[in-house]
Amino acid sequence: VKPDGSSIVQIGELRHDTNYGSNDYSDLVRVDHDTYALAYYGYDGGGDNAWGCWIKTFTVNGGSITQVAKLRHFTAQTYEHSFIKVDADTYALAFADNSSDGNISTFTIPADGSSITQAGTLEHDTDMGRYNSLVQVDDDTYALSYQGTGDDGFIKTFTISADGATITQVAVQEHDEEYSQDNSLLKIDANTFLLAYAGDGNDGYIKTFTIPADGSSITQVINLEHNPSATAYNSLVQIDADSYALAYFDGDSDGQIKTFN
């Protein structure tokens, strides 16, 4: 991709899972300068019981993409993965399991991606944990936006130890008592977080929250209904210190980008 965005040229491709439908809920995270880790629900061609949630690592060198290691850490259907880097070799994955319960699992992956080892796991919601968006608050604190009980909107905070072995829930806030889907949570300064999601009637909402470094409280600050019709598949990014862009799918099945101050 040219620096000015004027052209996009494909230089490589790897089909890492050849089964139909094996691209469900993919989330890709960078490990180091040429190594990447992927969480997804798929099959991987590994026999009759190979369906499940896979973690895979890949090296990318120009147009060359090579699969390095893989781990099937959950052996049933999973949904809506949110995969983030915790520290140099620890990664956290928020997902819904085959009962739609909310889970967070951690993994150790060295810089070269040569191995993947599950370190810890926590089932934090035994009723529902769909449409996950997980972000880092500080060195050992994390915030998760998701659809919980009654399809309502929740934000929780957790502490995760550096080795990933211990995951502890700290605080919880039910911020929408009607509906929440397709969450996109973004840290915008030291203790402020921006959330885009589809609320009641699938209308589009933007909210801000304050969360201290230790995750001990979650406080809603601003609530803006930016679209009074269907929004889905939200993806929120920061442009500069006070400008943000949101890409989403609207009620006419069109692709939209909006900017916010």
RAUR-V412332 format. One record per residue. OMEGA is omega as a letter, one per 20 degrees, with the letter a starting at -180 (none if undefined). Layout:
# RAUR-V412332
<<OMEGA> <OMEGA>>
This chain:
# RAUR-V412332
<<r> <a> <r> <r> <a> <r> <r> <a> <r> <a> <a> <r> <r> <r> <a> <r> <a> <a> <r> <r> <a> <r> <a> <r> <a> <r> <a> <a> <a> <r> <r> <a> <a> <a> <a> <r> <a> <r> <r> <r> <a> <a> <r> <r> <a> <r> <a> <a> <a> <r> <r> <r> <a> <r> <r> <r> <a> <r> <a> <a> <a> <a> <a> <r> <a> <r> <a> <a> <r> <r> <r> <a> <r> <a> <r> <a> <r> <a> <r> <r> <r> <a> <a> <r> <a> <r> <a> <a> <a> <a> <a> <a> <r> <a> <r> <a> <a> <r> <a> <r> <a> <a> <r> <r> <r> <a> <r> <a> <r> <a> <a> <r> <a> <r> <r> <a> <r> <a> <a> <r> <r> <r> <a> <r> <a> <r> <a> <r> <a> <r> <a> <r> <a> <r> <r> <r> <r> <a> <a> <a> <a> <r> <a> <r> <a> <r> <a> <a> <r> <a> <a> <a> <a> <r> <r> <r> <a> <r> <r> <r> <a> <r> <r> <a> <a> <r> <a> <r> <a> <a> <r> <r> <r> <a> <r> <a> <r> <a> <r> <r> <r> <a> <r> <a> <a> <r> <a> <r> <a> <a> <r> <a> <a> <a> <r> <r> <r> <a> <a> <a> <a> <r> <a> <a> <r> <r> <r> <a> <r> <r> <r> <a> <a> <r> <a> <r> <r> <a> <r> <a> <a> <r> <a> <r> <a> <a> <a> <r> <a> <r> <a> <r> <a> <r> <a> <r> <r> <r> <r> <a> <a> <a> <a> <r> <r> <r> <a> <a> <a> <a> <r> <a> <r> <r> <a> <r> <r> <r> <a> <r> <none>>
